[in-house]
Amino acid sequence: LRRIEDPMKKFQANKSIMTTKESKKIVKTYNKVARALIEYETLWHHAWCKSIDAAKAGLQASLIVRHPKSGRLFVNFDREILQLMRETKCLQRIGIEVPESSKMVLLQEDKFKRYFHELLFSLREYDRVLGRVIPVIRPMLKVHLDDLDQRISPGMIMLTWQSMNIDGYLSKLHYGISKFEDLVSKINDLIENRVEVNLKMISRALLVDIKHESTFTLEHFVLMQEKVTKKKTVLMDAKNLEVERAVGDLINVVISFPLDEGGRAQVSDDTVQKLRDHYSRLMYLAILNSTKNSFHTLKRRLASRAPDAAGASSAEQPFFDVNVELYVPNVSMNPDLEEIQTAINRCAINVLKCSKRICQWGQDRTQDISKLSTFHALIAQDREIVKVVLLLTGSVEGTKKQVQDFLQSLMKFEDLWAKDKAKEYATFMESEPDLEAFDNELRKYLDMEDEVDMVPNVHVIGCMSLETKPVKSSLKSEAAAWKSQYTKNLHSEAQEQMAALQDMMKDMVQKLDRPLKDLDDVRDVMAVMKLIQIGRAHV
């Protein structure tokens, strides 16, 4: 209306414009439009005044409502009240009179908005705190949740937006939520720092100490694994007892935490037992996981492959150091395959026996452990545990043929220790050998020594590193004994022949040095010269 009224006032001040024929038509149109606008504004204003009571009815609603499906709590504030306050402000600004009822609502604008935001914050805090409650603990907290719901219920039943004690209600609600959060924080702290940490520690514990880059002797392996299993068993049982006590403390915290009326929560024995059973099963699963991981680690290590020529980083060092030694009349391993398998079985049994020292919950720990129930029966019945143990009991059986073939390959040097040296030398001497025959025999044993040197110092079969240095040393010693047999007798014979030659030369020199007195002396000298010529031909 003001947008068409201002131009008309300017037209009215200009008499020359108003005297024209067109001006009467414009004035007529203006009067018609102005009348319509005034009627519209009047009708709208009356309608708005009547709607005030309907909008104010929202102030009689409860402060909080619960969603019928999800069960979540929401602030029950009618948005039409905000619209009423905004419209009242706007009408007052343009100078239109508004009813007293809308003015009263507008005067309480700050209060309503403050209540709305405080309630919204409280319900968000309520949802946040409930979200921190661990599902398995919720049955234990039923009494405390009911106590908190009782603090909330006045806002859902009794209080409206025009109630006088909303501030007191909000104060109690904030205190109740804060108090419940304190209980939830204590419970979560117990579970996180005393229960879950220890359960994870037990679950990740390995009952064997097997370094991927190390190789063990059998004796070292047995002693080290027994030491590790004893140490880890003591640690796991201590953590088991700590978790049991932590669950007991958690139950005491819930029961002893004061309620709104000052009393204590009454929790049924069945609910308490279900909570104990839940964490007792988690302890069983942690011990089972530790046992499985230990067996799988041992199994993977026993199945390790030697590094290839390219030095692949995925390869691991062999597990056992085994000496290949000469035990006449055979070449054998020390320790042998049966001893290695026995040591592996012993290690597996020690891992399985760890659970025999870890007691189940709810027993008198002052009694002897033989009288207490342990987790061993449960662990030993697990199918995967039984399967892995059976695989470990035959872990080196697959390498038996390869080991036998390798040991058999060394039997080609059997002549070095199987034949009698004195008898063989006597047979050789019966053939009246010359120096070349002696040289051939010595060359044969030198070739054997070279062939022994070509045998690798380390031969890897499966998880075993076969050290051949002991057997190579023994074979070289045998070859050296054979060479010594021939060279010793050859030296003796050569010494005898040299002595005979020296005696002959001495006799010949004496005969040649005699003075020649007659013809017989000349014949003797000529005979000696002939013998020297014959001896030179033999040399």
SVG drawing of the C-alpha trace seen along z (x, -y; Angstrom):
<svg xmlns="http://www.w3.org/2000/svg" viewBox="-13 -23 166 136">
<polyline fill="none" stroke="black" stroke-width="0.4" points="0.0,0.0 2.8,-2.4 4.5,-1.7 1.4,-3.1 0.5,-5.7 3.8,-7.7 3.6,-8.3 -0.1,-9.4 0.8,-12.1 3.4,-13.5 0.8,-13.5 -1.7,-15.3 0.9,-18.1 1.2,-18.8 -2.1,-20.4 -1.4,-20.4 -1.2,-16.7 -4.4,-16.2 -6.4,-18.4 -6.0,-16.0 -8.5,-13.4 -6.2,-10.5 -5.7,-11.5 -9.3,-10.7 -8.9,-7.2 -5.7,-6.7 -7.2,-8.0 -10.1,-5.7 -7.8,-2.7 -5.7,-3.7 -8.8,-3.9 -9.9,-0.5 -6.5,1.2 -6.0,-0.6 -9.4,0.6 -8.6,4.2 -5.2,4.1 -6.7,2.6 -9.4,5.3 -6.7,8.0 -4.5,6.7 -7.5,6.3 -8.6,9.9 -5.1,11.3 -4.6,9.4 -7.8,10.8 -6.9,14.3 -3.5,14.0 -4.9,12.8 -7.2,15.8 -4.2,18.2 -2.3,16.9 -4.2,19.2 -3.6,22.2 0.1,21.4 0.3,20.9 -1.2,24.3 2.3,25.7 3.5,24.2 1.3,26.7 3.2,29.7 5.7,31.7 9.4,30.8 10.6,34.1 9.0,36.8 10.2,40.4 10.2,41.6 7.7,44.5 10.0,46.7 13.6,45.8 13.0,44.9 15.2,41.9 14.4,38.7 13.7,35.4 13.0,31.8 9.3,31.2 9.3,27.6 6.6,26.4 8.2,24.4 5.0,22.4 5.9,20.6 9.1,19.4 7.1,18.3 4.6,16.4 7.5,14.6 9.0,13.6 5.7,12.3 5.0,10.3 8.3,8.6 7.7,7.7 4.2,6.4 5.4,4.2 8.2,2.8 5.6,1.6 3.4,0.1 0.5,2.7 -1.1,3.4 -0.7,6.9 -2.6,8.7 -1.3,8.9 -1.0,12.7 1.5,12.5 3.4,9.8 3.7,12.1 5.1,14.9 7.6,12.5 8.7,11.3 9.6,15.0 11.6,15.5 15.0,15.6 13.8,18.0 12.2,20.4 15.2,20.5 17.5,21.0 15.4,24.0 15.3,25.4 19.1,25.3 19.8,26.6 17.4,29.5 18.9,30.2 22.4,30.3 21.2,32.5 19.6,35.1 22.7,35.1 24.9,35.7 22.4,38.5 22.8,40.1 26.6,39.7 26.9,41.3 24.6,44.2 26.7,44.7 29.8,45.3 28.0,48.1 29.5,51.5 26.6,53.7 27.7,56.6 27.6,54.3 24.2,52.8 22.2,55.5 24.4,54.8 23.4,51.1 19.7,51.6 19.0,50.2 21.2,47.2 19.5,46.6 16.1,46.8 17.3,44.3 18.4,41.9 15.1,42.4 13.3,41.4 15.2,38.1 14.1,37.6 10.5,38.7 9.1,35.4 10.0,33.6 8.0,36.2 5.0,36.3 4.6,33.3 6.5,30.3 5.5,28.0 7.1,25.0 5.1,22.7 6.1,24.7 7.9,22.7 10.4,25.4 12.2,26.1 15.4,24.7 15.4,27.1 14.6,30.0 17.5,29.1 19.9,28.9 18.8,32.4 19.0,33.8 22.5,32.4 23.6,33.9 22.1,37.3 23.7,37.5 27.1,36.4 26.8,39.0 25.9,41.8 28.8,40.8 31.1,41.0 30.0,44.6 30.4,45.4 33.9,43.9 34.9,46.0 33.6,49.2 35.2,48.4 38.5,47.6 38.5,51.0 37.6,52.8 40.1,51.0 43.1,50.9 42.7,54.1 40.7,56.4 41.1,55.8 44.8,54.9 45.6,58.2 43.4,60.2 45.2,58.8 48.6,59.5 47.6,63.1 46.2,63.5 49.4,62.2 51.8,64.1 53.9,66.7 54.8,69.8 57.9,70.4 60.9,68.3 61.8,68.9 63.9,66.2 63.6,66.4 67.2,65.5 68.7,68.0 69.6,71.7 69.5,73.9 71.3,76.9 68.9,79.6 70.0,79.2 69.8,75.4 66.4,75.6 65.0,77.9 66.4,76.0 65.4,72.6 61.8,73.6 61.3,75.2 62.6,72.0 60.3,69.8 57.2,71.9 57.6,71.8 58.2,68.1 55.2,67.3 52.9,69.7 53.6,67.9 53.0,64.5 49.7,65.7 48.3,67.2 49.1,63.9 47.3,61.9 44.4,64.4 44.1,63.7 44.3,60.0 41.5,60.1 39.4,62.2 39.9,59.7 39.2,56.8 35.8,58.3 35.1,58.7 36.0,55.0 33.8,54.0 30.8,55.8 31.5,54.2 31.7,50.7 28.3,51.2 26.6,52.5 28.2,50.0 27.5,47.0 24.8,44.9 21.4,44.4 19.3,41.2 17.5,42.3 20.8,43.0 20.4,46.8 22.5,49.3 21.8,51.2 20.3,54.7 21.7,56.8 20.5,60.4 23.0,63.3 22.1,64.5 23.1,61.2 26.4,61.2 27.2,64.8 26.5,64.0 29.0,61.2 31.6,63.5 30.9,66.2 31.3,63.7 34.8,62.6 35.8,66.1 35.1,67.2 37.1,64.3 40.0,65.5 39.6,69.0 39.6,67.6 42.7,65.5 44.6,68.6 43.4,70.6 44.6,68.0 48.0,67.8 48.3,71.6 47.3,71.7 49.6,68.9 52.5,70.7 51.8,73.9 51.5,72.2 54.7,70.2 56.5,73.5 54.9,75.2 55.9,72.4 59.4,72.3 59.8,76.0 58.6,75.6 61.1,72.9 63.1,72.9 66.7,72.2 67.8,68.9 68.0,69.4 70.8,68.4 69.3,64.9 69.2,64.5 65.5,64.0 64.5,62.1 61.4,64.3 63.7,67.3 64.5,68.2 67.5,69.8 67.2,73.6 65.9,74.4 68.3,77.1 72.1,77.4 72.9,81.2 76.3,82.7 77.0,85.4 79.6,87.7 81.4,90.9 80.4,93.8 82.1,96.8 80.6,98.6 78.1,95.9 77.7,92.2 75.0,90.8 73.5,87.6 74.1,86.4 71.4,85.9 69.4,88.3 65.8,87.7 64.2,89.5 65.9,87.3 64.9,84.2 61.2,85.4 61.3,86.2 62.5,82.7 59.7,81.2 57.1,83.3 58.4,82.3 58.2,78.7 54.6,79.1 53.6,80.9 55.1,78.1 53.1,75.5 49.9,77.6 50.7,78.1 50.9,74.3 47.1,74.2 47.4,76.8 48.9,74.1 46.2,71.5 43.2,71.9 39.5,71.3 37.7,68.6 35.8,68.8 38.1,71.2 40.1,71.0 43.6,70.2 45.1,71.2 44.6,74.9 47.1,77.0 46.8,76.5 46.3,80.3 42.9,79.9 41.8,76.9 40.1,76.9 42.3,75.4 41.7,74.4 43.7,77.4 40.7,79.7 39.0,77.0 42.2,76.2 43.0,79.8 39.6,80.5 39.9,77.8 39.9,79.4 42.5,77.0 44.8,77.6 44.6,81.4 45.2,81.0 48.3,78.9 49.7,81.1 49.3,84.2 51.1,82.3 54.0,81.4 54.4,85.0 55.3,85.9 57.0,82.7 60.4,84.2 59.0,87.5 58.8,86.0 62.5,85.3 63.5,88.9 64.1,90.0 66.1,86.9 68.3,87.4 68.9,91.0 69.8,90.2 72.3,87.6 73.9,89.9 74.0,92.7 75.8,90.3 78.7,90.2 79.0,94.0 81.0,93.8 84.0,93.2 83.2,96.4 86.5,98.0 88.4,95.5 87.2,97.1 85.8,100.5 89.0,102.1 91.9,103.4 94.9,101.2 97.6,103.8 95.9,106.5 95.4,104.3 99.0,103.1 100.3,106.7 98.2,107.7 99.6,104.6 103.2,105.6 102.7,109.1 102.4,107.7 106.0,106.4 105.0,102.8 107.3,100.2 107.5,96.5 104.7,95.8 102.3,98.2 103.1,96.5 102.4,93.1 99.1,94.3 97.9,95.5 98.9,92.2 97.2,90.3 94.0,92.3 93.8,91.1 94.7,87.5 91.8,87.5 89.5,88.9 90.6,86.0 89.8,83.5 86.4,85.1 85.7,84.9 86.6,81.2 84.0,80.7 81.2,81.8 79.5,78.6 80.1,77.7 76.4,77.1 73.6,79.1 70.0,77.9 67.1,80.4 63.8,79.0 64.3,77.4 67.7,79.0 71.2,77.6 73.5,80.6 77.0,79.7 79.4,81.9 82.7,80.6 82.9,83.5 82.5,86.2 84.8,84.5 87.4,84.3 87.0,88.0 87.2,88.9 90.4,86.8 91.9,88.5 91.2,91.9 92.6,90.9 95.7,89.5 96.1,92.9 96.0,94.8 98.6,92.4 100.7,92.8 100.6,96.6 102.0,96.5 104.5,93.7 105.8,95.2 106.5,98.7 107.8,97.0 110.2,95.0 111.4,98.1 112.0,100.1 113.7,97.2 115.9,96.8 116.9,100.5 117.7,100.2 119.7,97.0 121.7,98.7 122.5,101.7 123.5,99.4 125.8,97.4 127.4,100.7 127.9,101.8 129.4,98.5 131.7,98.5 132.9,102.0 133.4,101.0 135.4,97.9 137.7,100.0 138.2,102.4 138.9,99.5 141.4,97.9 143.6,101.0 147.0,100.7 147.3,102.7 150.2,105.1 149.4,107.9 146.9,109.0 144.4,110.4 144.1,107.0 143.2,105.5 140.6,108.2 139.0,107.4 138.9,103.7 137.3,104.5 134.6,106.6 133.8,103.8 133.5,101.3 131.1,103.8 128.9,104.0 128.8,100.2 127.7,100.0 124.9,102.6 123.8,100.6 123.7,97.4 121.4,99.0 119.0,100.0 119.0,96.5"/>
</svg>
